[in-house]
Amino acid sequence: MEKNERLAVSEIIEDLTEVLHTITGETWKYYFGDNYNSTDFKNTMDNIDGTVTTLRKSIDRLAELSNK
């Protein structure tokens, strides 16, 4: 694997780790947060939407690397 490919894989791993942490954190707030209200729910959905975008980009980058 070339240096650029290793760097790309490393960045993808960082992105996927961030996705995991965001989803875990939002899930924790939903199930264990006190007084979870509609504003909290909207913020959670916004965070998840951003996380889904990151996940899609990571999957696309992995697909590109696998096609090399």
C-alpha positions in Angstrom: 0.0 0.0 0.0 1.4 3.4 -1.0 2.0 6.2 1.5 -1.0 8.2 0.1 -3.3 5.2 0.4 -2.2 4.5 4.0 -2.9 8.2 4.8 -6.3 7.9 3.2 -7.1 4.8 5.2 -5.9 6.5 8.4 -8.2 9.5 7.7 -11.1 7.1 7.0 -10.5 5.3 10.3 -10.5 8.7 12.1 -13.8 9.7 10.4 -15.4 6.3 11.2 -14.3 6.6 14.8 -15.9 10.1 15.0 -19.1 8.6 13.6 -19.1 5.9 16.2 -18.5 8.4 19.0 -21.3 10.8 17.8 -23.8 8.0 17.5 -22.9 6.6 20.8 -23.1 10.0 22.5 -26.4 10.8 21.0 -27.8 7.4 21.9 -26.6 7.9 25.5 -28.2 11.3 25.7 -31.5 9.9 24.4 -31.7 7.0 26.7 -30.1 8.4 29.8 -30.4 12.2 29.6 -32.7 14.0 32.0 -35.5 16.1 30.6 -34.8 15.2 27.0 -37.0 17.7 25.0 -37.9 18.6 21.5 -34.9 20.9 21.1 -32.6 18.1 22.3 -34.2 15.8 19.7 -33.7 18.3 16.9 -30.1 18.7 17.9 -29.7 15.0 18.0 -31.2 14.6 14.5 -28.9 17.4 13.2 -25.9 15.6 14.6 -27.0 12.3 13.1 -27.6 13.9 9.7 -24.0 15.3 9.8 -22.7 11.9 10.9 -24.5 10.1 8.0 -22.8 12.5 5.6 -19.4 11.7 7.1 -20.2 8.0 6.9 -21.3 8.2 3.2 -18.0 10.0 2.3 -16.0 7.4 4.2 -17.7 4.6 2.3 -17.1 6.3 -1.0 -13.4 6.8 -0.2 -13.1 3.1 0.8 -14.8 2.1 -2.4 -12.3 4.2 -4.4 -9.3 2.7 -2.6 -10.6 -0.8 -3.1 -10.9 -0.2 -6.8 -7.2 0.7 -7.2 
